[in-house]
């Protein structure tokens, strides 16, 4: 039965039910309720909670927990996630699975407390130094966030990668009806340290980095092939196709449905994974499409780069214009999306590509 829950609290409970046994982090708005909830909830189920002295300490504790074979979690936002990137790179290097939640807020440097999608490039390109990728989920509702928690861990363990749950401040702070999943009891990962020196210690000078690189490419190609997730509607006859994820994706879907009711031939691709990007969806687009339009809660337009790239890959013989409707922060309204669509259609808005 569904119950009204605040986003961050529902997400935290979903993590517990997905088998999380360790959380370490440092408070930051708009994600703090996740750790506040887990501070009392995890001990109830035999788990451990640590409020670390910093974001760096928190992610390094997650490395230790992941190496010990338990499902580990951390959460933050903006500059806090930036501080965790060396740890995420280390988890990726060691082939350790974990989940990192980011409730994105707008701004450079310290940033603001406003909900946004300005960290798309960081999350989809790995985030830290090195040659790696994380699975990146971009839920559009509290329920979808809750439903993705278990798959985030299962896929992280399957491929030995980090799963990033890229939410938005809005998702953490809003209340929605939620149906919580059943509890699962996760087994320790088979590669976990066990105190018996089962696994040989290998130093940096003993590694075959060329061989590891080939294996990584194979792994990431497998993920690209098998783990793309998206929702689409109206692609087959669309003159214009919107691409939008997260909460703005919900507004965009509403705008698409209203525009179609007005006789406009429009469609939508809503990525649920933004890495791997759902490129397969773009092969479903009407080959005579007139334009691709991203709807994004940032200032510079970031999603548009991938949307244009995969449109070109799918429709090789054509140069389909790609437009970015950028709303800086917050959730764009259906009214504004429709207004800006007609500006694109009339030619008064310039394409990005």
SULPERA-V223154 format. One record per backbone hydrogen bond with DSSP energy under -0.5 kcal/mol. NH is the residue of the N-H (numbers start at 1). CO is the residue of the C=O. Records with the same first field share a line. If there is no record, write none. Layout:
NH: CO / CO
//
This chain:
3: 178
5: 176
7: 174
8: 172
10: 6
11: 7
12: 8
13: 9
14: 10
15: 11
16: 12
17: 13
18: 14
19: 16
20: 15
21: 71
22: 71
23: 48
24: 73
25: 50
31: 28
32: 28
34: 31
35: 31
36: 32
37: 33
38: 34
39: 35
40: 36 / 37
41: 37
42: 38
44: 40
45: 41 / 42
46: 43
47: 42
48: 21
50: 23
52: 25 / 50
58: 54
59: 55
60: 56
61: 57
62: 58
63: 59
64: 60
65: 61
66: 62
67: 63
68: 64
69: 66
70: 65
71: 19
72: 70
73: 22
74: 99
76: 101
80: 77
81: 78
82: 78
83: 79
84: 80
85: 82
88: 84
89: 85
90: 86
91: 87
92: 88
93: 89
94: 90
95: 91 / 92
96: 91
98: 161
99: 72
100: 163
101: 74
102: 165
103: 76
104: 102 / 167
106: 114
111: 108
112: 106
116: 104
117: 297
120: 117
123: 119
124: 120
125: 121
126: 123
135: 162
136: 275
137: 164
138: 272
145: 141
146: 142
147: 143
148: 144
149: 145 / 146
150: 146
151: 147
152: 148
153: 149
154: 150
155: 151
156: 152
157: 153
158: 154
159: 155
160: 156
161: 156
163: 98
164: 135 / 162
165: 100 / 163
166: 137 / 164
167: 102 / 165
169: 104
171: 168
172: 168
173: 169
174: 170
176: 5
178: 3
180: 178
184: 17
186: 184
189: 69
192: 189
193: 67
206: 203
207: 203
209: 207
212: 208
213: 209
214: 210
215: 211
216: 212
217: 213
218: 214
219: 215
220: 216
221: 217
222: 218
223: 219
224: 220
225: 221
226: 222
227: 223
231: 270
233: 268
238: 235
239: 265
240: 265
241: 291
242: 240 / 267
243: 293
244: 269
246: 138 / 271
249: 245 / 246
250: 246 / 247
251: 247
252: 248
253: 249
254: 250
255: 251
256: 252
257: 253
258: 254
259: 255
260: 256
261: 257
262: 258
263: 260
264: 259
266: 264
267: 240
268: 233
269: 242
270: 231
271: 269
272: 229
273: 229
274: 136
275: 136
278: 273
279: 277
281: 278
282: 279
283: 280
284: 281
285: 282
286: 235
289: 286
290: 239
291: 239
292: 321
293: 241
294: 323
295: 243
296: 294 / 325
298: 296
305: 302
306: 302
307: 303
308: 304
309: 305
310: 306
311: 307
312: 308
313: 309
314: 310
315: 311
318: 315
320: 318
321: 290
323: 292
325: 294
326: 324
327: 296
328: 298
329: 327
330: 115
332: 330
337: 333
338: 334
339: 335
340: 336
341: 337
342: 338
343: 339
344: 340
345: 341
346: 342
347: 343 / 344
348: 343
349: 343
352: 322
353: 322
//
